Amino acid sequence: MDQRPFGEDGEGPYLALEFVFGRSASALSKVVTRAGQALPLPAALSIARDVARGLAYAHALPLPDQTVGIVHRDLSPDNVLV
């Protein structure tokens, strides 16, 4: 059996992802907003920096038999775990 986290089977292409426990940036934003607060600038910048680092790493990652790395096609606060 193929052990790659991505590929294609009888139902089409797939990508298996690791389960990561956490809260999305969107949920965090809602909690902060409901409390009448704003996310502190250092926290927001830290999250943005980590997202940029993760995307840069993924984009540069060589894939087997390909010259192009991974491109995340749905970057949104719902898809950023903090």
C-alpha positions as a printed Julia matrix, in Angstrom:
82×3 Matrix{Float64}:
   0.0    0.0    0.0
   1.18   3.51  -0.86
   2.24   5.46   2.26
   2.48   8.94   0.69
   0.24  11.61   2.25
  -0.96  12.62  -1.21
  -1.86  10.85  -4.39
  -4.81   9.55  -6.3
  -7.03   6.56  -5.7
 -10.2    5.2   -7.28
 -12.18   8.2   -6.03
  -9.74  10.91  -7.2
  -6.91  12.97  -5.74
  -6.36  13.08  -2.0
  -4.2   14.81   0.58
  -3.98  13.33   4.07
  -3.22  15.89   6.77
  -2.03  15.53  10.33
  -4.62  16.4   12.99
  -3.4   19.47  14.86
  -5.26  20.49  17.99
  -5.82  24.21  18.19
  -8.09  27.15  17.59
  -8.32  28.87  14.24
  -7.26  32.48  13.86
 -10.87  33.19  12.89
 -12.19  31.72  16.16
  -9.54  33.59  18.15
 -10.55  36.82  16.43
 -14.21  36.25  17.33
 -13.37  35.61  20.99
 -11.25  38.73  21.21
 -13.85  40.85  19.41
 -16.69  39.59  21.66
 -14.6   40.67  24.65
 -14.43  44.17  23.18
 -10.7   43.86  22.67
  -8.26  43.78  19.79
  -5.62  41.14  19.26
  -2.39  42.66  20.6
  -0.08  43.76  17.78
   2.82  41.51  18.88
   0.51  38.47  18.8
  -0.89  39.38  15.38
   2.6   39.92  13.99
   3.8   36.63  15.45
   0.92  34.76  13.8
   1.54  36.51  10.47
   5.28  35.75  10.66
   4.64  32.06  11.37
   2.14  31.82   8.5
   4.64  33.43   6.12
   7.41  31.07   7.27
   5.17  28.04   6.83
   4.1   29.1    3.35
   7.69  29.84   2.3
   8.75  26.39   3.5
   5.87  24.64   1.74
   6.41  26.52  -1.51
  10.1   25.57  -1.57
   9.51  21.91  -0.66
  10.48  19.63  -3.53
   8.0   16.89  -4.32
   8.93  13.53  -5.82
   9.12  13.68  -9.63
   8.18  17.39  -9.63
  10.05  20.67  -9.64
   7.31  22.7   -7.95
   6.54  22.68  -4.23
   3.21  22.77  -2.45
   0.92  25.77  -2.94
  -1.85  26.37  -0.38
  -4.93  27.37  -2.33
  -7.17  28.37   0.55
  -5.29  30.59   2.95
  -7.79  32.17   5.3
  -8.16  32.78   9.04
 -10.25  29.59   9.23
  -7.23  27.61   7.98
  -4.64  29.12  10.3
  -4.32  27.32  13.63
  -2.9   29.2   16.58
